[in-house]
Amino acid sequence: MNLPYNVINGGLSGETSAAGKGRIDWLLKQPIDIFVLELGANDGLRGLPVKQTIKNLQDIIDTVKTKYPNVKMVIAGMQMPPSMGAKYTNDFKNIFPDLAKKNDMALIPFLLDKVGGIPKLNQDDGIHPTAEGDKILAENVWVVLKPLL
């Protein structure tokens, strides 16, 4: 597909929500119409406090909305493996729908839907998708993003 949109990938591999919060002003130097927030997974994998992840993500959302009040916003939901413990896993999973509702954002319910936990769709680390897995992730995003364009 050749669409007339300029996409800026502001992500950094391994980045936490705190690091994203620290870089958000730099990313907002160019005007944006749609902002897709996909951060927090590395917080979860490090077992960082859910309340801190929520605060960092909310600060990012507030910064974006202050600079661009008419921006359309999307948040990508993430989940943790059960090895993180039932309470942590559940609290973490709720971060994204709660923030989406609070901030009137479109929600990608689970970015890794149909990919997470499926060995052939993930690299040897079991966390990052393969090229085939990335295509499924792109579809997970597209379903939510397309109506906003």
Z-matrix of the N, CA and C atoms (Angstrom, degrees):
N
C 1 1.451
C 2 1.522 1 109.93
N 3 1.293 2 115.63 1 133.89
C 4 1.456 3 120.63 2 176.66
C 5 1.516 4 107.62 3 -113.54
N 6 1.325 5 116.85 4 97.54
C 7 1.464 6 121.65 5 -176.52
C 8 1.528 7 110.29 6 -107.14
N 9 1.337 8 116.56 7 150.20
C 10 1.469 9 120.29 8 -174.83
C 11 1.532 10 113.48 9 -83.16
N 12 1.333 11 116.71 10 51.85
C 13 1.458 12 120.24 11 -178.96
C 14 1.515 13 109.80 12 -124.47
N 15 1.312 14 115.96 13 146.63
C 16 1.449 15 122.20 14 175.27
C 17 1.526 16 107.17 15 -102.44
N 18 1.310 17 116.75 16 116.23
C 19 1.462 18 121.90 17 -178.79
C 20 1.521 19 109.10 18 -104.74
N 21 1.319 20 115.26 19 129.65
C 22 1.454 21 120.84 20 177.60
C 23 1.520 22 107.69 21 -112.87
N 24 1.326 23 117.06 22 116.80
C 25 1.451 24 121.46 23 176.59
C 26 1.522 25 107.16 24 -89.15
N 27 1.329 26 115.84 25 106.42
C 28 1.452 27 120.64 26 -178.86
C 29 1.514 28 113.21 27 -96.57
N 30 1.332 29 117.07 28 9.76
C 31 1.456 30 120.26 29 -176.13
C 32 1.517 31 113.14 30 -80.27
N 33 1.313 32 114.82 31 151.83
C 34 1.460 33 122.31 32 173.74
C 35 1.520 34 108.05 33 -127.42
N 36 1.303 35 116.63 34 132.15
C 37 1.456 36 121.14 35 -179.75
C 38 1.522 37 110.48 36 -58.30
N 39 1.330 38 116.17 37 132.51
C 40 1.451 39 121.33 38 177.83
C 41 1.518 40 115.21 39 82.46
N 42 1.319 41 117.36 40 1.48
C 43 1.465 42 121.04 41 -174.37
C 44 1.528 43 112.51 42 -71.86
N 45 1.313 44 115.68 43 140.40
C 46 1.457 45 122.12 44 174.58
C 47 1.522 46 109.77 45 -94.35
N 48 1.328 47 115.92 46 170.23
C 49 1.467 48 120.07 47 177.32
C 50 1.525 49 110.77 48 -63.23
N 51 1.323 50 117.99 49 -33.99
C 52 1.470 51 120.89 50 178.58
C 53 1.525 52 110.62 51 -64.45
N 54 1.326 53 117.34 52 -41.65
C 55 1.462 54 120.69 53 179.02
C 56 1.530 55 110.39 54 -67.22
N 57 1.330 56 116.95 55 -39.97
C 58 1.463 57 120.55 56 176.68
C 59 1.519 58 111.39 57 -62.06
N 60 1.313 59 115.99 58 -41.42
C 61 1.474 60 121.23 59 176.86
C 62 1.532 61 110.00 60 -60.01
N 63 1.315 62 115.92 61 -38.98
C 64 1.462 63 120.18 62 179.93
C 65 1.519 64 113.82 63 -69.75
N 66 1.334 65 117.52 64 -21.06
C 67 1.471 66 121.54 65 -177.66
C 68 1.517 67 113.90 66 -104.54
N 69 1.331 68 118.02 67 -5.26
C 70 1.470 69 119.49 68 -169.63
C 71 1.529 70 112.93 69 -61.11
N 72 1.309 71 118.28 70 -37.91
C 73 1.474 72 119.51 71 -179.17
C 74 1.525 73 110.94 72 -61.20
N 75 1.330 74 116.79 73 -37.57
C 76 1.455 75 121.22 74 178.40
C 77 1.527 76 110.33 75 -63.32
N 78 1.342 77 116.31 76 -41.64
C 79 1.465 78 119.92 77 -178.96
C 80 1.524 79 112.42 78 -67.84
N 81 1.327 80 116.73 79 -27.17
C 82 1.469 81 120.72 80 -175.90
C 83 1.525 82 113.06 81 -88.87
N 84 1.319 83 117.89 82 11.52
C 85 1.467 84 120.40 83 177.81
C 86 1.522 85 111.73 84 -68.13
N 87 1.321 86 117.28 85 -24.80
C 88 1.463 87 120.87 86 175.96
C 89 1.525 88 108.20 87 -103.99
N 90 1.334 89 117.61 88 146.57
C 91 1.471 90 119.53 89 179.37
C 92 1.529 91 111.29 90 -64.49
N 93 1.317 92 115.72 91 144.80
C 94 1.456 93 120.43 92 178.68
C 95 1.523 94 109.83 93 -131.89
N 96 1.315 95 115.60 94 148.49
C 97 1.459 96 122.22 95 177.08
C 98 1.524 97 111.51 96 -105.69
N 99 1.328 98 115.85 97 -34.12
C 100 1.465 99 121.82 98 179.27
C 101 1.526 100 107.28 99 -132.98
N 102 1.320 101 115.52 100 132.26
C 103 1.462 102 121.47 101 179.42
C 104 1.517 103 108.43 102 -119.34
N 105 1.329 104 116.17 103 121.10
C 106 1.467 105 121.39 104 178.19
C 107 1.528 106 107.25 105 -106.29
N 108 1.325 107 115.76 106 117.91
C 109 1.462 108 121.89 107 -179.08
C 110 1.522 109 109.44 108 -101.13
N 111 1.320 110 115.19 109 114.53
C 112 1.467 111 120.82 110 179.10
C 113 1.525 112 106.75 111 -133.08
N 114 1.321 113 114.14 112 83.74
C 115 1.460 114 122.05 113 179.55
C 116 1.522 115 108.40 114 -142.17
N 117 1.298 116 115.98 115 158.33
C 118 1.455 117 120.15 116 174.97
C 119 1.518 118 113.55 117 121.48
N 120 1.324 119 117.83 118 -25.80
C 121 1.463 120 119.83 119 -177.30
C 122 1.533 121 111.28 120 -59.94
N 123 1.326 122 116.73 121 -41.32
C 124 1.464 123 118.97 122 -179.92
C 125 1.525 124 111.44 123 -68.85
N 126 1.331 125 117.41 124 -29.74
C 127 1.466 126 120.48 125 173.14
C 128 1.531 127 108.81 126 -59.96
N 129 1.328 128 115.44 127 -48.40
C 130 1.456 129 120.79 128 -178.11
C 131 1.512 130 112.82 129 -63.33
N 132 1.319 131 116.30 130 -43.38
C 133 1.463 132 119.69 131 -179.16
C 134 1.527 133 111.87 132 -65.86
N 135 1.327 134 115.97 133 -23.05
C 136 1.476 135 120.75 134 177.19
C 137 1.529 136 111.40 135 -93.05
N 138 1.336 137 116.20 136 -2.43
C 139 1.461 138 119.80 137 179.04
C 140 1.516 139 113.51 138 70.81
N 141 1.332 140 117.53 139 24.89
C 142 1.464 141 120.39 140 179.58
C 143 1.529 142 109.99 141 -67.98
N 144 1.319 143 117.90 142 152.05
C 145 1.463 144 120.56 143 -177.67
C 146 1.531 145 112.61 144 -58.54
N 147 1.330 146 115.49 145 131.99
C 148 1.468 147 121.38 146 -179.14
C 149 1.534 148 110.39 147 -57.75
N 150 1.323 149 117.42 148 -41.28
C 151 1.476 150 120.36 149 -179.35
C 152 1.527 151 111.58 150 -58.62
N 153 1.325 152 117.06 151 -36.65
C 154 1.461 153 120.50 152 179.66
C 155 1.526 154 110.49 153 -70.59
N 156 1.317 155 117.18 154 -40.06
C 157 1.471 156 120.55 155 177.25
C 158 1.529 157 109.52 156 -62.20
N 159 1.325 158 116.81 157 -44.67
C 160 1.470 159 120.54 158 178.58
C 161 1.524 160 109.85 159 -58.42
N 162 1.331 161 117.48 160 -47.18
C 163 1.462 162 121.04 161 -178.32
C 164 1.531 163 110.82 162 -61.57
N 165 1.336 164 116.93 163 -45.20
C 166 1.467 165 119.71 164 -179.82
C 167 1.525 166 111.40 165 -62.08
N 168 1.329 167 116.70 166 -45.01
C 169 1.470 168 119.87 167 -179.79
C 170 1.522 169 110.46 168 -65.45
N 171 1.331 170 117.72 169 -41.15
C 172 1.466 171 120.26 170 178.38
C 173 1.528 172 110.67 171 -63.84
N 174 1.328 173 117.63 172 -39.18
C 175 1.472 174 120.64 173 177.12
C 176 1.531 175 110.76 174 -61.85
N 177 1.333 176 116.87 175 -40.50
C 178 1.470 177 120.43 176 177.26
C 179 1.532 178 109.71 177 -62.85
N 180 1.317 179 116.51 178 -47.54
C 181 1.470 180 121.56 179 179.46
C 182 1.523 181 110.28 180 -57.99
N 183 1.329 182 117.04 181 -46.93
C 184 1.467 183 121.37 182 -179.56
C 185 1.519 184 111.42 183 -61.95
N 186 1.327 185 117.07 184 -40.91
C 187 1.464 186 121.22 185 179.59
C 188 1.526 187 110.73 186 -63.38
N 189 1.325 188 116.12 187 -44.78
C 190 1.474 189 120.15 188 179.43
C 191 1.522 190 110.28 189 -63.21
N 192 1.332 191 117.28 190 -47.34
C 193 1.477 192 121.00 191 -177.97
C 194 1.521 193 111.95 192 -64.72
N 195 1.330 194 117.65 193 -34.33
C 196 1.461 195 120.87 194 178.92
C 197 1.525 196 110.56 195 -66.58
N 198 1.327 197 116.02 196 -44.07
C 199 1.467 198 120.12 197 -177.42
C 200 1.537 199 111.78 198 -75.36
N 201 1.340 200 116.69 199 -38.15
C 202 1.468 201 122.03 200 -178.01
C 203 1.529 202 109.10 201 -130.88
N 204 1.343 203 117.44 202 81.38
C 205 1.472 204 121.04 203 -173.79
C 206 1.526 205 114.58 204 -59.48
N 207 1.313 206 118.03 205 -24.82
C 208 1.469 207 120.64 206 -177.13
C 209 1.525 208 113.45 207 -97.47
N 210 1.325 209 116.96 208 6.90
C 211 1.459 210 120.34 209 -178.09
C 212 1.532 211 110.12 210 -64.53
N 213 1.320 212 115.38 211 142.57
C 214 1.468 213 120.79 212 171.40
C 215 1.516 214 106.33 213 -88.92
N 216 1.326 215 116.08 214 135.28
C 217 1.462 216 119.40 215 -174.26
C 218 1.519 217 112.22 216 -121.28
N 219 1.333 218 114.50 217 141.14
C 220 1.458 219 123.18 218 178.93
C 221 1.523 220 106.77 219 -128.02
N 222 1.328 221 116.56 220 139.98
C 223 1.458 222 120.56 221 173.25
C 224 1.527 223 108.69 222 -123.72
N 225 1.330 224 114.71 223 136.10
C 226 1.464 225 121.13 224 -179.19
C 227 1.521 226 109.17 225 -97.26
N 228 1.319 227 115.87 226 120.50
C 229 1.456 228 121.26 227 178.52
C 230 1.516 229 111.98 228 -75.20
N 231 1.310 230 114.16 229 142.47
C 232 1.464 231 121.30 230 176.65
C 233 1.518 232 108.74 231 -128.36
N 234 1.320 233 115.71 232 161.63
C 235 1.461 234 121.80 233 177.86
C 236 1.523 235 108.17 234 -137.32
N 237 1.313 236 114.49 235 158.08
C 238 1.460 237 121.01 236 178.49
C 239 1.529 238 109.65 237 -105.91
N 240 1.333 239 115.69 238 153.89
C 241 1.466 240 118.45 239 175.56
C 242 1.526 241 109.94 240 -67.54
N 243 1.331 242 117.42 241 155.11
C 244 1.465 243 121.06 242 -177.99
C 245 1.525 244 113.29 243 -59.89
N 246 1.324 245 117.56 244 -19.09
C 247 1.468 246 120.85 245 -179.85
C 248 1.532 247 112.62 246 -63.59
N 249 1.335 248 117.11 247 -13.98
C 250 1.467 249 120.74 248 179.35
C 251 1.532 250 111.16 249 -81.16
N 252 1.332 251 117.55 250 -5.22
C 253 1.464 252 120.96 251 -179.75
C 254 1.516 253 110.50 252 98.53
N 255 1.332 254 116.51 253 145.05
C 256 1.468 255 121.74 254 -173.49
C 257 1.530 256 112.67 255 -61.40
N 258 1.329 257 118.07 256 -45.57
C 259 1.470 258 120.38 257 -177.01
C 260 1.526 259 110.22 258 -65.43
N 261 1.335 260 116.14 259 -48.90
C 262 1.469 261 119.78 260 -179.30
C 263 1.528 262 110.23 261 -60.64
N 264 1.323 263 116.22 262 -46.35
C 265 1.466 264 121.30 263 -178.43
C 266 1.528 265 110.62 264 -58.84
N 267 1.329 266 117.11 265 -44.63
C 268 1.461 267 121.27 266 -179.46
C 269 1.530 268 111.46 267 -68.80
N 270 1.332 269 116.72 268 -46.35
C 271 1.473 270 120.23 269 179.52
C 272 1.525 271 110.30 270 -60.70
N 273 1.333 272 116.56 271 -41.46
C 274 1.459 273 120.96 272 -179.46
C 275 1.525 274 110.85 273 -64.21
N 276 1.322 275 116.55 274 -45.63
C 277 1.470 276 121.31 275 -179.08
C 278 1.531 277 111.33 276 -57.91
N 279 1.339 278 117.05 277 -34.22
C 280 1.467 279 121.51 278 -177.16
C 281 1.519 280 114.13 279 -77.06
N 282 1.322 281 117.88 280 -14.82
C 283 1.470 282 120.94 281 -179.58
C 284 1.531 283 110.58 282 -51.73
N 285 1.321 284 116.22 283 -48.97
C 286 1.463 285 121.43 284 -166.51
C 287 1.527 286 113.19 285 -76.15
N 288 1.328 287 120.03 286 -48.11
C 289 1.471 288 118.08 287 175.70
C 290 1.528 289 112.08 288 -63.98
N 291 1.336 290 117.33 289 -34.35
C 292 1.462 291 119.95 290 178.71
C 293 1.524 292 111.12 291 -65.03
N 294 1.333 293 117.43 292 -45.89
C 295 1.468 294 120.53 293 178.53
C 296 1.527 295 111.03 294 -66.12
N 297 1.327 296 116.96 295 -38.82
C 298 1.473 297 120.06 296 178.93
C 299 1.525 298 110.07 297 -60.04
N 300 1.316 299 116.08 298 -46.47
C 301 1.463 300 120.41 299 -178.83
C 302 1.528 301 110.80 300 -65.27
N 303 1.321 302 116.65 301 -47.92
C 304 1.466 303 122.06 302 -177.47
C 305 1.525 304 111.79 303 -60.00
N 306 1.329 305 116.80 304 -35.76
C 307 1.467 306 121.65 305 -172.38
C 308 1.527 307 114.05 306 -108.57
N 309 1.325 308 117.10 307 10.70
C 310 1.465 309 121.95 308 -179.99
C 311 1.530 310 111.80 309 53.64
N 312 1.326 311 114.74 310 50.91
C 313 1.458 312 121.65 311 -179.19
C 314 1.522 313 109.65 312 -107.36
N 315 1.318 314 116.01 313 150.50
C 316 1.463 315 119.95 314 170.52
C 317 1.530 316 107.21 315 -72.20
N 318 1.329 317 116.32 316 144.85
C 319 1.463 318 121.16 317 -175.73
C 320 1.523 319 111.37 318 -119.23
N 321 1.323 320 115.21 319 126.59
C 322 1.457 321 121.47 320 165.20
C 323 1.530 322 103.09 321 -89.18
N 324 1.337 323 118.93 322 106.41
C 325 1.467 324 119.83 323 -169.73
C 326 1.527 325 114.37 324 -53.75
N 327 1.328 326 117.95 325 -45.70
C 328 1.469 327 121.42 326 177.94
C 329 1.517 328 107.43 327 -150.01
N 330 1.322 329 116.04 328 107.98
C 331 1.460 330 121.49 329 -175.84
C 332 1.525 331 112.17 330 -53.69
N 333 1.326 332 117.03 331 -37.98
C 334 1.462 333 121.09 332 -176.26
C 335 1.525 334 113.43 333 -91.76
N 336 1.334 335 117.32 334 18.66
C 337 1.465 336 120.79 335 178.35
C 338 1.531 337 109.97 336 -54.69
N 339 1.312 338 116.27 337 134.59
C 340 1.469 339 124.68 338 179.81
C 341 1.529 340 113.04 339 68.94
N 342 1.354 341 117.40 340 10.49
C 343 1.467 342 122.25 341 179.63
C 344 1.533 343 111.00 342 -130.60
N 345 1.332 344 116.42 343 -47.57
C 346 1.462 345 121.14 344 -177.18
C 347 1.524 346 111.22 345 -57.32
N 348 1.316 347 115.94 346 130.55
C 349 1.465 348 120.90 347 177.53
C 350 1.519 349 115.03 348 81.54
N 351 1.318 350 117.83 349 0.68
C 352 1.471 351 121.45 350 178.84
C 353 1.531 352 107.76 351 -102.94
N 354 1.323 353 117.01 352 103.10
C 355 1.480 354 120.39 353 -171.04
C 356 1.524 355 114.80 354 -51.02
N 357 1.332 356 118.99 355 -43.30
C 358 1.468 357 119.47 356 -174.96
C 359 1.532 358 112.88 357 -69.67
N 360 1.344 359 117.14 358 -14.28
C 361 1.465 360 120.56 359 179.32
C 362 1.527 361 112.46 360 -100.38
N 363 1.338 362 115.98 361 3.92
C 364 1.457 363 120.56 362 -179.14
C 365 1.521 364 110.82 363 -126.21
N 366 1.329 365 114.83 364 152.28
C 367 1.453 366 120.80 365 176.68
C 368 1.529 367 109.24 366 -67.51
N 369 1.314 368 116.06 367 176.10
C 370 1.456 369 121.48 368 -176.23
C 371 1.527 370 113.14 369 -59.34
N 372 1.342 371 118.18 370 -23.79
C 373 1.464 372 120.62 371 179.15
C 374 1.535 373 112.24 372 -73.04
N 375 1.352 374 115.96 373 -11.65
C 376 1.459 375 120.42 374 178.71
C 377 1.512 376 114.08 375 75.09
N 378 1.316 377 117.57 376 4.61
C 379 1.473 378 121.92 377 -175.44
C 380 1.527 379 111.42 378 -118.06
N 381 1.312 380 116.21 379 -45.51
C 382 1.466 381 120.44 380 -174.39
C 383 1.533 382 110.55 381 -94.12
N 384 1.336 383 116.55 382 132.48
C 385 1.465 384 120.74 383 -178.08
C 386 1.528 385 113.45 384 -65.77
N 387 1.312 386 114.45 385 153.38
C 388 1.464 387 121.81 386 170.42
C 389 1.528 388 107.86 387 -79.16
N 390 1.319 389 116.89 388 178.70
C 391 1.467 390 120.61 389 176.76
C 392 1.531 391 110.27 390 -58.03
N 393 1.338 392 116.59 391 -40.66
C 394 1.465 393 120.67 392 178.20
C 395 1.540 394 110.22 393 -64.04
N 396 1.324 395 116.35 394 -41.85
C 397 1.464 396 120.79 395 177.44
C 398 1.520 397 112.29 396 -64.49
N 399 1.335 398 116.01 397 -37.32
C 400 1.468 399 120.36 398 178.58
C 401 1.525 400 112.23 399 -60.88
N 402 1.329 401 117.07 400 -35.09
C 403 1.467 402 120.26 401 178.58
C 404 1.522 403 110.64 402 -63.80
N 405 1.324 404 116.81 403 -37.36
C 406 1.462 405 120.95 404 178.47
C 407 1.530 406 109.54 405 -69.73
N 408 1.334 407 117.08 406 -41.43
C 409 1.466 408 120.71 407 176.18
C 410 1.527 409 110.64 408 -58.72
N 411 1.325 410 115.62 409 -42.80
C 412 1.469 411 119.75 410 179.42
C 413 1.526 412 110.43 411 -59.05
N 414 1.312 413 117.32 412 -40.43
C 415 1.474 414 121.02 413 176.90
C 416 1.528 415 110.90 414 -64.84
N 417 1.343 416 116.90 415 -40.49
C 418 1.463 417 120.70 416 178.50
C 419 1.533 418 110.92 417 -59.44
N 420 1.327 419 115.78 418 -37.75
C 421 1.471 420 120.89 419 179.01
C 422 1.524 421 110.07 420 -75.41
N 423 1.319 422 117.30 421 -44.23
C 424 1.458 423 122.90 422 -174.09
C 425 1.532 424 112.11 423 -59.30
N 426 1.317 425 116.56 424 -39.27
C 427 1.470 426 121.29 425 179.87
C 428 1.531 427 110.77 426 -55.77
N 429 1.328 428 116.63 427 -37.23
C 430 1.466 429 121.92 428 -178.37
C 431 1.534 430 111.25 429 -88.62
N 432 1.321 431 116.40 430 -37.76
C 433 1.472 432 121.22 431 -175.18
C 434 1.538 433 113.12 432 -74.83
N 435 1.298 434 117.25 433 -40.43
C 436 1.479 435 121.23 434 -174.37
C 437 1.531 436 113.23 435 -52.01
N 438 1.341 437 119.70 436 -47.08
C 439 1.468 438 119.02 437 -179.31
C 440 1.529 439 114.46 438 -63.85
N 441 1.327 440 117.70 439 -17.93
C 442 1.469 441 121.33 440 -178.99
C 443 1.513 442 112.95 441 -85.67
N 444 1.341 443 116.74 442 -15.30
C 445 1.474 444 120.56 443 -176.16
C 446 1.523 445 112.26 444 -78.04
